[in-house]
Amino acid sequence: MEDIAPGFRFYPTEEELVSFYLHHKLEMEREDLNRLMDRVIPIVNIYEFNPWDLPLYLCHKDPEQWFFFIPRQESEARGGKPKRRTTTGYWKATGSPGFVYCSGNRPIGVKRTMVFYKGRAPNGIKTEWKMNEYKAIEQGASSISATPTLRHEFSLCRVYKKSKCLRSFDRRPPVGGVQIIKPNAAAHQCEATAGEAASGYHKSQQMAGSPESSSSEDHGNPSQTGASNDSSATVFNYDELFWNLDGFWESQIL
């Protein structure tokens, strides 16, 4: 997906992840809808990669969390357990699985939390990387007293780094990491930032009018993942990126 304006993020609830995205991926009823979802939540076998490499394969650039559809492994299809080892470590489940509920208090999925360890079990070193794995419950199974039947063709996972703050909204610098800027220096810095922003704005207007600016970014190409997050050099097409797309998905629910 193309770069988006600062502050806009893909931030779905667990109910939306299971009842809309995972549900439609499992049903495969609308090819056009699946193509749109793949631009936001790509299909990746995350166990073939280290967690810090996964953002390279995600088109929607959120610096805090990443979502993926995971296809069922061959070992699972044969009735075995999934393999959660990577080249440098492994994912280990923590706690007990829990239910995901819809707004009507009906269980629609099962959530499992995992932590990534470097090395090999049982001597692995715990890292800050975590994952929530979601599996959908077979439609018609509404009771939580019995063991629900799960859909295994695809699971949906959210990968993120454990943080002591609520995303970046209330982020605080570490102790001793605060830079004290003198008033004069701060004024010069603000002027320089404003000048760079103005320059970037004019450049973006020129890019918007050029034929080259119409090409979309290939989210599967790792060479594109190092693109700058500098908002002053980004061309935003709000109508195409948000309003039309959001309206399309709303029409699928109604």
N, C-alpha and C positions, 0 to 999 in steps of 0.2 A: 504494500500500500504506500501511496505517496506520503511525503512528509506532511505533518499536520501542525496546526497552531499550538503553541505552548499552552498547557492547561487542559487540552483535550486528551482523554485517555480512554482506553477500552477497560472499563471497570465494572464487569457484570456481577450480579449476585450468584450465589451457588444455585439457586432455583433456576435462574436464566441459563446458566451453563448446562445444567442437566436437562431441563424441560424444553429448551429451545435448541441450543447448539448441538448437544450430544444426541438429542432425539432425532433431529433432522439428518444428522450424519449417519445414524443407524438406519433410518428409514430409506434414505437415498431416493426420495420421491421427486425432488426438484433439482435438476442438474444445474440450472442457473443459480439457485440458492446455494448449492454446495460450492460452486466456484467462488461466490462471494465470501462464504465462510472460510474457505481455504486461504483467502487473502488475509484474514484476521487470525485464524487458528490453523496453522499448517499441519499436515500429517508428517510426523517425524517419529522414528523409533528412537526415543531419547536415551535408551540404554546403550546405544552405539556411540554415545558422546559423553564427554565430561560436562557437568552442569554449567561451568563457566564458558563453554563453547556453544551452548544452545542458543543464546541470543543472535549468533551469526546466521541462524537458519529461520529467524522469525522476521516477517515483513513489517509487522506493526511495532514500531520502536518505542517500547515503554522501558525506561531504565530501572523499573522497580520489580516487575513481574512479567512472566511469559507463559503463554498458553499453547498447548499442543494436543492434537489428536494422536493417540498411539494405537496402531493396528495390533490385532491379536498376534502373539508370537506362535511359532509352530509348536513349541513345547506345550503351550496352553491348549492348542487345538487338539493335541494328542492326549489331553487329560492331565498333563503335568503342571508343574509350577512355573511361573514366569521367571526368566533370568534377569536379574537386576544388577549385574556386574558390568562395569565399564573398564576401560584400559588402565585406569589409575585408582579405582575404588569401587564402591558399591552403595546401593540404596538400601537402607534398613527401615522396616516399618516400626513405628513407635505408637504406643497406645492401642486402643481397640477401634475397629471400624465403627463409624457412626452413620446414621441415616441423614439424607438430605430431604427436606420436606417442601412441598408446594404451599401456596398461600392457603389452600384448604386443609392444611395439616395432614396431608396424605404423603407417605414416603414415596419418593420418586427415584431415589438413587442411594448409593453407598459411598461414603468418603473415607479414604485411608490416608494418613499422614506418614511421610517418610523423611528420613534425614540422610544426607550423603556423608559417607566416611571414606577417607583416603586410605589406601593400603588394602589389605585383605583381612577378612574376618578370621578370628575374633579380635585381632590386634589393630583394627582400623582406628584412624584418628578422626574424631567427629569434626565436621565443618559447619559453617553457617548456612549451607545450602539446604533448603527444604522443598518438599513437594507435596501437594494434595492431589490424590488420584481419585477420579470420580467414575463410577460405573452406574449405568442406568438399570433400574428394576423393570423386569418384564411387565408390560401393561396388563392390568387385571389383578396384579398382586397388591392388594391394598392393606393387608394386615401385617403389622410388625411383630406379631407374636410368633408367626411361622418364619422359617428361613426363606427369604425372598429369592426368586429366580432372577439372576443377573444377565444382562446382555454383554457378551464378551467380544463382539466383532470389533468394536472400538471402545477405548476409554479416553477420558479427557483429563489432562493434568495441568496443574498450575505450579510453575517452578519459581521460586523466589529466594532471596537471601534474608535470613533472620535479622530483624532490625529492632532496636530499642525504641524507635519512634514510630508513629503512625504514618507510614509511607514517608514522603518528603515534605508533607504539609507543615509539620512542626519540627522539622529537622534542626538539630543543634550541633554546633561544632564540638569536637572532642576537647577535653580539658587540655589547656595549653596550646590549642590550635587556633586561637582567635588572633587575627592580625589587627593591630592598632594602627589606624591610618590617621595622620595629621590632617587638620581641616583643609589646609591648602592643597595637600596631596589628594585628598578626597574630592575636592572641587575639580581639580585637573582630571582625575579619573572619570568623574561623571561627564565632564565635557567631552573627553575622548570617547566614552561609551556612546554618548548621544551622536557624536560625529560618525562613528562607525555604523550605528543603526540607520542614520539617514543615508549614508553611502550604500549600505546593504539594501535599503528600500528602493533607491533609484535603480540599483542593479537588478533587483527582482522584477521591477516594472519592465525593464528592457528584456529580461529573460522571458517574461510572460508573453511578450509580443513576438518572440522569435519562434521559428518552427521547431528548434531543438528542444524547447521547453515543454513540448507536448508529449514527449516520450516518457513512459512510466518506468519505475524502477523494478528490476527483476529481483523478487524477494528470495529466490533460490540461489542467487549468485553471491558467494561470500565476499567478493571484492567490493560489493556495494554496502557492506555492513559497517564500514568505517566512516560512513558519511557523517559530516559535522552536524551537531545538534544546534548550531548557531542559528537562532530564529531570524536574524537579520538577513540571512542569505537564503531563506526559504520562500518559495512561491506557494501561496495557499489558495486553494480552490474550494471554498467552503461549501458551495452548493453541490458540487459533484461528490465531495468526500464525505459529507455528513448528512445534509438534509435529504438528498435523494436516496441515499443508502438507508438512512434511518426510516424514511417513509416506506421504502420497499419492505423492510423487515417487519414493520408494524402491520403492513397489509397481510403478511403471512400468518400473523397471530389472530387477527380479527376474523 
